[in-house]
């Protein structure tokens, strides 16, 4: 029995060769983030003025960048090894939390920074965008990533 036999392949050496659905999902999240950005920035501008708007904008950049980095880490490391992907996901989460905390810490005393709209934007947009995206993610192995879009002719054929 050889070590090259597929029956004896190590779990540590397994990797992904297919397309990366996480890239499509994060593009969709960023697109939705662009939809809500004017609303969040506008509310912050109304309540905290110009500095609130800048703080909210900074928070949205942090959140959308965080999603992009997370998707990149998963898609890049999955092509190398599933074990590396799991490690990058776990430790990458901790690292990304530290980067978010450092990004807030670095601007906390800046003249334009308002901590309340900044932190509220970070929390609300993280959670809100993830819950919004749940409606569009396919939980099927047949269509990993986003749910396929059905056109009206497909709907008519399925309903007959």
C-alpha positions in Angstrom: 0.0 0.0 0.0 1.6 3.2 -1.2 1.3 6.6 0.3 0.2 7.9 -3.1 -2.9 5.7 -2.9 -6.0 8.0 -2.6 -7.3 5.8 0.1 -4.3 6.9 2.3 -4.2 10.6 1.5 -3.5 12.7 4.5 -6.1 15.2 5.5 -3.3 17.8 6.0 -2.4 17.6 2.3 -5.9 18.0 0.9 -6.7 21.3 -0.9 -9.3 23.0 -3.1 -8.9 23.3 -6.8 -12.4 24.7 -7.6 -13.7 28.2 -7.8 -13.8 30.4 -4.7 -17.4 31.1 -3.7 -16.3 33.3 -0.8 -15.0 35.9 -3.4 -18.4 36.2 -5.0 -20.1 36.4 -1.5 -17.8 39.2 -0.4 -18.3 41.1 -3.6 -22.0 40.9 -3.0 -21.5 42.1 0.6 -19.4 45.0 -0.5 -22.1 45.9 -3.1 -24.7 45.9 -0.4 -22.4 48.0 1.8 -22.3 50.6 -0.9 -26.1 50.7 -0.8 -26.3 51.4 2.9 -23.2 53.7 3.1 -25.1 56.9 2.2 -27.7 56.0 4.8 -25.2 55.3 7.6 -23.1 58.3 6.7 -26.1 60.6 6.5 -27.5 59.5 9.9 -24.1 60.1 11.4 -23.8 63.5 9.7 -27.2 64.5 11.1 -26.4 63.4 14.6 -22.7 64.3 14.9 -22.0 66.6 12.1 -19.1 66.5 9.7 -16.9 64.6 12.1 -19.6 61.9 12.5 -19.8 61.5 8.7 -16.0 61.0 8.5 -16.1 58.6 11.4 -18.9 56.6 9.8 -17.0 56.5 6.5 -13.9 55.3 8.2 -15.8 52.6 10.0 -17.4 51.4 6.7 -13.9 51.2 5.1 -12.7 49.1 8.1 -15.7 46.8 7.8 -15.6 46.3 4.1 -11.9 45.8 4.1 -12.3 43.3 6.9 -14.7 41.2 4.8 -12.4 41.5 1.8 -9.3 40.3 3.7 -11.3 37.4 5.3 -12.5 36.2 1.9 -9.0 36.5 0.4 -7.4 34.6 3.3 -9.9 31.7 2.9 -9.7 31.5 -0.9 -5.9 31.8 -1.0 -5.2 29.3 1.8 -7.8 26.7 0.6 -5.8 26.3 -2.6 -2.8 25.3 -0.5 -4.2 23.2 2.3 -7.5 22.8 4.2 -5.5 22.7 7.4 -3.8 26.0 6.6 -7.2 27.4 5.7 -8.6 26.4 9.1 -5.6 27.9 10.9 -5.8 31.1 8.8 -9.6 31.3 9.5 -9.1 30.9 13.3 -6.0 33.0 13.8 -6.9 35.4 11.0 -10.1 36.2 12.9 -8.1 37.1 16.0 -5.6 39.1 13.9 -8.4 41.0 12.1 -10.1 41.8 15.4 -6.7 43.2 16.6 -6.4 45.3 13.4 -9.9 46.7 13.8 -9.1 47.6 17.5 -5.8 49.2 16.4 -7.5 51.2 13.6 -9.9 52.6 16.2 -7.2 53.1 18.8 -5.0 55.1 16.3 -7.7 57.7 15.5 -9.4 57.9 18.9 -7.8 61.3 19.6 -8.0 62.7 16.1 -9.9 65.9 15.6 -12.3 64.4 13.1 -13.0 61.1 15.0 -16.2 60.7 16.9 -16.0 57.3 18.7 -19.8 56.7 19.1 -20.7 56.8 15.3 -17.4 55.1 14.5 -18.0 52.1 16.8 -21.7 52.0 16.0 -21.0 51.9 12.3 -18.5 49.1 12.8 -20.8 46.9 14.9 -24.1 47.7 13.0 -22.6 47.3 9.5 -20.8 44.0 10.4 -23.8 42.4 11.8 -26.3 44.0 9.5 -24.5 43.1 6.3 -24.0 39.5 7.4 -27.7 39.1 8.2 -28.6 40.8 4.9 -26.3 38.5 3.0 -27.9 35.4 4.6 -30.9 35.8 2.2 -28.7 35.5 -0.8 -26.2 32.7 0.2 -27.0 29.2 -1.1 -26.7 26.5 1.5 -26.4 23.8 -1.1 -23.4 22.0 -2.4 -24.9 22.1 -5.9 -24.6 25.9 -5.9 -21.9 26.9 -3.4 -21.8 30.7 -2.8 -24.7 32.8 -3.9 -28.1 31.4 -4.9 -28.5 31.2 -8.7 -30.7 33.8 -10.2 -33.8 32.4 -11.8 -35.4 34.2 -14.8 -39.1 34.3 -15.5 -39.0 31.5 -18.1 -37.3 29.2 -15.6 -40.0 30.1 -13.0 -42.7 29.3 -15.6 -41.2 26.0 -16.4 -40.9 25.0 -12.8 -44.5 26.0 -12.0 -46.0 23.9 -14.8 
